[in-house]
């Protein structure tokens, strides 16, 4: 009787160990995917910062040209 109980306990422990191993592997894969997606988002945000800086630069140039035109036409 005790042999049966020991075998049953060992069998359950093996099942739990295998389930835990599978869970760890799935978690590791999901974590890698999350890290990859986060890296992609960081890259996109940094590209947006570069684009916004370029837009501001162009607005500054347009503003300077508009000021020059107003001075030449004596509208200011």
C-alpha positions in Angstrom: 0.0 0.0 0.0 2.7 2.5 0.9 4.5 1.6 -2.4 1.4 2.6 -4.3 1.1 5.8 -2.4 4.7 6.7 -3.0 4.4 5.9 -6.7 1.3 8.0 -6.9 3.0 10.9 -5.1 6.1 10.6 -7.4 3.9 10.5 -10.5 2.1 13.7 -9.4 5.4 15.4 -8.6 6.7 14.5 -12.1 3.5 15.9 -13.7 3.9 19.1 -11.6 7.6 19.4 -12.6 6.8 19.0 -16.3 3.9 21.5 -16.1 6.2 24.0 -14.4 8.9 23.4 -17.0 6.4 24.0 -19.8 5.1 27.2 -18.0 8.6 28.5 -17.6 9.4 28.0 -21.3 6.1 29.7 -22.4 6.8 32.6 -20.0 10.3 33.0 -21.4 9.1 33.1 -24.9 6.3 35.6 -24.1 8.8 37.7 -22.2 11.1 37.8 -25.2 8.2 38.8 -27.4 7.3 41.6 -25.0 10.9 42.8 -25.0 11.0 42.8 -28.8 7.7 44.8 -29.0 8.9 47.3 -26.4 12.1 47.8 -28.3 10.1 48.4 -31.5 7.9 51.0 -29.7 11.0 52.7 -28.3 12.5 53.0 -31.8 9.2 54.4 -33.2 9.0 57.0 -30.4 12.5 58.1 -31.0 11.8 58.4 -34.7 8.8 60.5 -33.9 11.0 62.8 -31.8 13.4 63.2 -34.8 10.4 64.0 -37.0 9.0 66.6 -34.6 12.4 68.3 -34.3 12.6 68.5 -38.1 9.1 70.0 -38.3 10.0 72.6 -35.6 13.1 73.5 -37.7 11.1 74.0 -40.8 8.6 76.1 -38.9 11.4 78.3 -37.6 12.7 78.8 -41.1 9.2 79.7 -42.4 8.8 82.1 -39.5 12.1 83.8 -40.3 11.2 84.1 -43.9 7.8 85.6 -43.0 9.5 88.1 -40.7 11.8 89.1 -43.5 8.9 89.5 -45.9 7.0 91.6 -43.4 10.0 93.9 -42.9 10.5 94.3 -46.7 6.9 95.1 -47.3 6.8 97.3 -44.2 3.8 95.4 -42.8 5.2 94.9 -39.4 
